Amino acid sequence: MKLGFLGAGPGVGALHLPTVGRLWSRIRVTHIADGGSGRSQQLAGPLGVRWSKGDRELLADADVDVVAVCTPPSEHQRQIQAAVSAGKKAIFCEKPLATRREEATAVVTACREAGVALMVGTNHLYDPAWLQVRGWLDQLDEPVQSIAVTLALPPNGRYHEVVFDGGPFPAPSRGRPDTQDPAIAAAIVKQLITGLAIHDLPAIRYVAPHIEAVQYARFVPPIGYAVGYRASGIDIQLALTMLPGGPDSLWRMSFFTGSQRLDLDYSPPFVHAGSGSVATRPADGSAINHPPSRMDGYEAEWLNFAELVEGRHPVDYDLILADALYPIELAERVFDVMTAGDRP
């Protein structure tokens, strides 16, 4: 597989290139392009591969037969459709696939009609720990009653940039958005759901696919949110906080039934530390800790992509589209709830 990267940001340099490097016998990077930052040359140099600016040279490169789209979400639709038109046989798209319904529908339709394999790089969805939890959930003899996703994260530069340097809302003169304005606060939360909560929402959709109502939604300063919604009869809580200076990372998904709780703790972002860890907690307060896998979600997702390109399993375009639309629908409903009081 001859792979070209569109995008040369921290995710490519710190996550994807090291992971692909461990799979060099199956995936070989041949070209890296950036949007004008010059980082592609820095990344390509040690690998001895071609680099360029923009996307035209890479898409025209005959030595690239599959493309990884790791650019800002606003570029995804155009670049995926351009890769399809260029005759590339498979596309790996970093999450989110899209932030608007029409964009998600358009790219999935383009790939489906052209027979181009498409995969979204939602690493938590391929993490061995989530697959273990999913298997247990499938075998439960009692229903899941509630789900909680709790994130306490050190500041991640890309989210600060989204919020303070170019989000889809007007920034006050001091350079920071006025989060007392409900419309601005709602826009930030909407963007964080499609850009950060997207890590876990496909897994939640597996258990609770039909969104019924958003019960509460608010911005949590300095950057965060508290969102509660109900889907498929299950109460779901999403909580995020990012603090200056940064606490130790906590990224936990919890599934509650009438008699037990399943906790899935993911490894900190931007590290290669193996899979998440799983603990089962019966009603008596005890805990059973299950050992993590040495394989992390990044390696698992690239192995899955390789198998997809090799034709070992079919592309489920309907599943891809449903996973893309679920966060968009939730984000839209959250925005509506947060701005409802401002409407005439």
PATI-323615 format. One record per residue (C-alpha): residue in three letters; z, y, x. Coordinates in pm, whole numbers, always signed. Each point is the difference from the previous one (the first is absolute). Example, Ala and Ser with C-alpha at 12.3 -4.5 7.8 and 13.67 -1.06 7.14 Angstrom:
BEGIN
ATOM   res       pz       py       px
ATOM   ALA     +780     -450    +1230
ATOM   SER      -66     +344     +137
This chain:
BEGIN
ATOM   res       pz       py       px
ATOM   MET       +0       +0       +0
ATOM   LYS     -113     +329     +156
ATOM   LEU     +231     +268     -133
ATOM   GLY      -33     +377       -8
ATOM   PHE     +294     +229      -79
ATOM   LEU      -58     +318     -198
ATOM   GLY     +315     +189      +89
ATOM   ALA     +205      +18     +318
ATOM   GLY     +341     +111     -120
ATOM   PRO     +347     -146      +65
ATOM   GLY      -58     -294     -236
ATOM   VAL     -307     -108     +196
ATOM   GLY     +151      +55     +343
ATOM   ALA     +348     -136      -64
ATOM   LEU      -66     -270     -260
ATOM   HIS     -354     -118      -48
ATOM   LEU     -137       -7     +354
ATOM   PRO     +298     -193     +143
ATOM   THR      -21     -245     -289
ATOM   VAL     -374      -53      +30
ATOM   GLY      +53      -42     +375
ATOM   ARG     +203     -313      -74
ATOM   LEU     -291     -134     -205
ATOM   TRP     -274      +82     +251
ATOM   SER     -161     -344      -28
ATOM   ARG      -80      +72     -365
ATOM   ILE      -17     +380      -19
ATOM   ARG     -154     +218     +271
ATOM   VAL      +16     +380      -16
ATOM   THR     -334     +153     +100
ATOM   HIS      +20     +365     -113
ATOM   ILE     +266     +257      -89
ATOM   ALA      -77     +333     -167
ATOM   ASP     +219     +298      -87
ATOM   GLY      -47     +311     -208
ATOM   GLY      -13     +230     +302
ATOM   SER     +347      -39     +151
ATOM   GLY     -120     -173     +318
ATOM   ARG     +248     -286      -46
ATOM   SER     -278     -255      -34
ATOM   GLN      -94      +52     +364
ATOM   GLN     +362      -53     +106
ATOM   LEU      +25     -324     -198
ATOM   ALA     -345     -131      +89
ATOM   GLY      +30      +61     +375
ATOM   PRO     +245     -281      +86
ATOM   LEU     -199     -240     -218
ATOM   GLY     -334      +91     +153
ATOM   VAL     -161      +54     -340
ATOM   ARG     -215     +270     -151
ATOM   TRP     +152     +310     -158
ATOM   SER     -138     +286     -206
ATOM   LYS      +87     +286     -232
ATOM   GLY      -65      -11     -372
ATOM   ASP     -126     -314     -168
ATOM   ARG     -379       +6      +34
ATOM   GLU      -25     -154     +347
ATOM   LEU     +241     -281      -80
ATOM   LEU     -169      -88     -329
ATOM   ALA     -338       -3     +174
ATOM   ASP     +129     -219     +284
ATOM   ALA     -161     -346      -14
ATOM   ASP     +293     -133     +201
ATOM   VAL     +234      +71     -295
ATOM   ASP      -25     -246     -287
ATOM   VAL     +339      +65     -166
ATOM   VAL     +177     +333      -42
ATOM   ALA     +365     +100      -18
ATOM   VAL      +45     +323     -196
ATOM   CYS     +321     +157     +132
ATOM   THR      -68     +362      -86
ATOM   PRO     +175     +228     -254
ATOM   PRO      -32     -125     -359
ATOM   SER     -229     +289      -90
ATOM   GLU     -264     -158     +227
ATOM   HIS      +26     -358     -126
ATOM   GLN     -252       +5     -284
ATOM   ARG     -271     +171     +201
ATOM   GLN      +48     -215     +308
ATOM   ILE      +22     -330     -187
ATOM   GLN     -317      +76     -194
ATOM   ALA     -170     +110     +324
ATOM   ALA     +103     -325     +169
ATOM   VAL     -142     -197     -293
ATOM   SER     -327     +197      +23
ATOM   ALA      -10      -63     +376
ATOM   GLY       +1     -375      -63
ATOM   LYS     +345      -79     +138
ATOM   LYS     +117     -337     -126
ATOM   ALA     +371      +67      -41
ATOM   ILE     +240     +293      -29
ATOM   PHE     +372      +18      +77
ATOM   CYS     +144     +313     -163
ATOM   GLU     +341     +133      +88
ATOM   LYS     +218      +64     -303
ATOM   PRO      -39     +169     -238
ATOM   LEU     -350     -104      -95
ATOM   ALA      -21     +317     -210
ATOM   THR     +223     +259     -165
ATOM   ARG     -221      +55     -306
ATOM   ARG     -113     -251     -261
ATOM   GLU     -369      +82      +25
ATOM   GLU       +4      -37     +378
ATOM   ALA     +166     -342      -14
ATOM   THR     -245     -122     -264
ATOM   ALA     -300     +134     +191
ATOM   VAL      +81     -166     +333
ATOM   VAL      +90     -337     -151
ATOM   THR     -319       +7     -207
ATOM   ALA     -211      +88     +305
ATOM   CYS     +144     -287     +204
ATOM   ARG      -23     -247     -287
ATOM   GLU     -364      +80      -75
ATOM   ALA     -100      -18     +368
ATOM   GLY     +200     -317      +68
ATOM   VAL     +201     +179     +270
ATOM   ALA     +343     -148      +70
ATOM   LEU     +276     +255      -59
ATOM   MET     +369      -14      +84
ATOM   VAL     +275     +262      -19
ATOM   GLY     +246       -5     +290
ATOM   THR     +325      -20     -196
ATOM   ASN     +200     -169     +273
ATOM   HIS     +311      -63     -212
ATOM   LEU     -212     -201     -242
ATOM   TYR      -95     -243     +280
ATOM   ASP     +342      -12     +167
ATOM   PRO     +124     -362      +14
ATOM   ALA     +335     +114     -143
ATOM   TRP     -165     +137     -316
ATOM   LEU     -202     -321      -39
ATOM   GLN     +328     -192      +22
ATOM   VAL     +162     +221     -263
ATOM   ARG     -306      -23     -224
ATOM   GLY      +21     -378      +14
ATOM   TRP     +365       +9     -104
ATOM   LEU      -71     +243     -282
ATOM   ASP     -270     -234     -132
ATOM   GLN     +255     -284      -17
ATOM   LEU     +291     +188     -159
ATOM   ASP     +134     -146     -322
ATOM   GLU     +118     +344     -113
ATOM   PRO     -195     +325      -24
ATOM   VAL      +19     +295     +236
ATOM   GLN     +195     +276     -177
ATOM   SER      -33     +285     +250
ATOM   ILE     -158      +93     +332
ATOM   ALA     +115     +262     +251
ATOM   VAL     -182     +133     +304
ATOM   THR     +223     +203     +231
ATOM   LEU     -138     +189     +299
ATOM   ALA     +196     +203     +256
ATOM   LEU     -244      +95     +271
ATOM   PRO      -11     +219     +308
ATOM   PRO     -251     +282      -43
ATOM   ASN     -356     -123      +38
ATOM   GLY     -229     +272     +131
ATOM   ARG     -286      -82     -232
ATOM   TYR     +215      +48     -311
ATOM   HIS     +133     +332     +125
ATOM   GLU     -360     +105      +62
ATOM   VAL     -100     -102     -351
ATOM   VAL     +286     +191     -158
ATOM   PHE       +4     +311     +218
ATOM   ASP     -354      +36     +138
ATOM   GLY     -262      -55     -259
ATOM   GLY     +121     -178     -307
ATOM   PRO     -174      +67     -332
ATOM   PHE     +238     +282      -89
ATOM   PRO      +48     +362     +111
ATOM   ALA     +251      +49     +281
ATOM   PRO     +223     +310      +10
ATOM   SER      -30     +245     +285
ATOM   ARG     +277     -160     +208
ATOM   GLY     -213     -316      +35
ATOM   ARG     +207     -229     -220
ATOM   PRO      -69      -74     -365
ATOM   ASP     +229     +144     -262
ATOM   THR     +139     -324     -139
ATOM   GLN     +190     +196     -265
ATOM   ASP     -337      +40     -167
ATOM   PRO      -33     -313     -220
ATOM   ALA     -376      -20      +50
ATOM   ILE      +33       +6     +379
ATOM   ALA     +285     -252       +1
ATOM   ALA     -199     -226     -233
ATOM   ALA     -308      +23     +222
ATOM   ILE     +203     -105     +304
ATOM   VAL     +153     -298     -180
ATOM   LYS     -342      -99     -135
ATOM   GLN     -144       +5     +351
ATOM   LEU     +293     -196     +145
ATOM   ILE      -44     -270     -264
ATOM   THR     -370      -47      +76
ATOM   GLY      +56      +33     +376
ATOM   LEU     +335     -171      +65
ATOM   ALA     +122     -194     -304
ATOM   ILE     -344     -165      +12
ATOM   HIS     +148     -237     +260
ATOM   ASP     +203     -177     -267
ATOM   LEU     -165      +73     -334
ATOM   PRO     -254     -287      +19
ATOM   ALA     +294     -241      +44
ATOM   ILE     +179     +161     -294
ATOM   ARG     -318      -24     -206
ATOM   TYR       -2     -375      +66
ATOM   VAL     +330      -24     -190
ATOM   ALA      -32     +296     -238
ATOM   PRO     -370      +77      -56
ATOM   HIS      +12     +216     -315
ATOM   ILE     +153     +347      +38
ATOM   GLU     +176      +97     -324
ATOM   ALA     +183     +325      +67
ATOM   VAL     +138     +220     +277
ATOM   GLN     +369      +49      -81
ATOM   TYR      +81     +263     +266
ATOM   ALA     -167     +156     +303
ATOM   ARG     +119     +266     +239
ATOM   PHE      -59     +136     +348
ATOM   VAL     +280      -71     +252
ATOM   PRO      +22     +253     +288
ATOM   PRO      -93      +31     +276
ATOM   ILE     -272     -259      -71
ATOM   GLY      +55     -275     -249
ATOM   TYR       +5     -109     -360
ATOM   ALA     +200     -185     -264
ATOM   VAL     -217     -169     -260
ATOM   GLY      +93     -241     -275
ATOM   TYR     -253     -169     -223
ATOM   ARG      -37     -304     -222
ATOM   ALA     -282     -250      +33
ATOM   SER      -51     -335     -174
ATOM   GLY     +356      +22     -134
ATOM   ILE     +150      +47     +349
ATOM   ASP     +193     +307     +117
ATOM   ILE     -124     +125     +338
ATOM   GLN     +157     +258     +231
ATOM   LEU     -173     +160     +298
ATOM   ALA     +212     +208     +237
ATOM   LEU     -107     +172     +323
ATOM   THR     +177     +236     +236
ATOM   MET     -115     +137     +336
ATOM   LEU     +264     +186     +198
ATOM   PRO      -44     +233     +301
ATOM   GLY     +102     -187     +311
ATOM   GLY      -58     -325     -178
ATOM   PRO     +243     -276      -93
ATOM   ASP      -62     -360      +92
ATOM   SER     -287     -120     -212
ATOM   LEU      +74     -182     -325
ATOM   TRP     -288     -140     -205
ATOM   ARG     +129     -239     -266
ATOM   MET     -143     -162     -311
ATOM   SER     +254     -163     -233
ATOM   PHE      -71     -224     -297
ATOM   PHE     +283      -54     -251
ATOM   THR      +30     -282     -251
ATOM   GLY     +294      -83     -222
ATOM   SER     +169     -209     +269
ATOM   GLN     -135      +99     +341
ATOM   ARG     -164     +262     +218
ATOM   LEU     -279      -41     +254
ATOM   ASP       -6     +262     +278
ATOM   LEU     -304      +48     +222
ATOM   ASP      +58     +233     +295
ATOM   TYR     -316     +101     +184
ATOM   SER      -14      +79     +371
ATOM   PRO      -10     +372      +89
ATOM   PRO     -343     +165      -25
ATOM   PHE     -220      +22     +311
ATOM   VAL     +163     -290     +184
ATOM   HIS     -100     -362      +56
ATOM   ALA     +328     -172      -79
ATOM   GLY     -103     -303     -201
ATOM   SER      +13      -43     -374
ATOM   GLY     +253     +140     -239
ATOM   SER     +327     -185      -53
ATOM   VAL     +110     -155     -329
ATOM   ALA     +348      -51     -143
ATOM   THR      +90     -172     -326
ATOM   ARG     +323     +116     -162
ATOM   PRO     +151     -207     -286
ATOM   ALA     +237     +153     -252
ATOM   ASP     +306     -117     +199
ATOM   GLY      -70     +266     +265
ATOM   SER     -102     -237     +278
ATOM   ALA     -324      +42     +195
ATOM   ILE     -247     -243     +148
ATOM   ASN     -210     +158     +275
ATOM   HIS     -339     -156      +66
ATOM   PRO     -152      +31     +349
ATOM   PRO     -304     +228      +32
ATOM   SER     -339     -109     +124
ATOM   ARG     -123     +111     +341
ATOM   MET     -322     +118     -167
ATOM   ASP      +12     +349     -148
ATOM   GLY     -201     +138     -289
ATOM   TYR     -251     +174     +228
ATOM   GLU     -105     -323     +169
ATOM   ALA       -1     -183     -332
ATOM   GLU     -228     +256     -164
ATOM   TRP     -251      -12     +286
ATOM   LEU       -1     -380       -5
ATOM   ASN      -69      +19     -372
ATOM   PHE     -284     +244      +62
ATOM   ALA     -151     -231     +263
ATOM   GLU      +10     -289     -246
ATOM   LEU     -157     +222     -264
ATOM   VAL     -288      +92     +230
ATOM   GLU      -41     -364     +103
ATOM   GLY      -38      -96     -367
ATOM   ARG     +311     -217      -15
ATOM   HIS     +100     +153     -332
ATOM   PRO     -176     +226     -253
ATOM   VAL      +58     +371      -51
ATOM   ASP     +194      +71     -319
ATOM   TYR     -146     +340      -89
ATOM   ASP     +187      +15     -331
ATOM   LEU     +333      -50     +180
ATOM   ILE      -86     +269     +256
ATOM   LEU      -84     +247     -274
ATOM   ALA     +312      -81     -203
ATOM   ASP     +222      +44     +308
ATOM   ALA     -168     +336      +70
ATOM   LEU      +29     +132     -357
ATOM   TYR     +367      -92      -53
ATOM   PRO     +143     +260     +246
ATOM   ILE     -245     +260     -128
ATOM   GLU     +112      -57     -359
ATOM   LEU     +366      +15     +101
ATOM   ALA      -53     +319     +203
ATOM   GLU     -180     +166     -291
ATOM   ARG     +278      -93     -243
ATOM   VAL     +266     +125     +242
ATOM   PHE     -183     +331      +37
ATOM   ASP      -19      +36     -378
ATOM   VAL     +373      -67      -42
ATOM   MET      +95     +246     +276
ATOM   THR     -218     +280     -141
ATOM   ALA      +51      -61     -372
ATOM   GLY     +247     +288      -37
ATOM   ASP     -253     +251     +139
ATOM   ARG     -265      -68     -259
ATOM   PRO      -55     +241     -287
